[in-house]
Amino acid sequence: MGLFNFWKKSGKKLASEPTADSLKKEVEDLGLDTKGAEITVDGDVVKVSGGSLSAEEREKVILAVGNVEGVASVEDEAATDA
């Protein structure tokens, strides 16, 4: 588990506040696969949990959701294959 902090007022601007669905779409639009990982949002904190992501895939998903305007931190609770 890890906690990654981001600058909340920078990053890609979405049409509205980040939601789990909009962040999942952002990850897919970047050509990444969450491999069953769940993305949840609580205010400006995003949690990535479960799934079968490698360490590299997990980092890419964390960076993808963290670099969205309105996200201040990402909690990493995803299981890894590595």
Stockholm file with secondary structure:
# STOCKHOLM 1.0

chainA/1-82         MGLFNFWKKSGKKLASEPTADSLKKEVEDLGLDTKGAEITVDGDVVKVSGGSLSAEEREKVILAVGNVEGVASVEDEAATDA
#=GR chainA/1-82 SS CEEEECCTTCSBCCSSSCCHHHHHHHHHHTTCCCTTCEEEEETTEEEEECSCBCHHHHHHHHHHHHTBTTCCEEEEECCBCC
#=GC SS_cons        CEEEECCTTCSBCCSSSCCHHHHHHHHHHTTCCCTTCEEEEETTEEEEECSCBCHHHHHHHHHHHHTBTTCCEEEEECCBCC
//
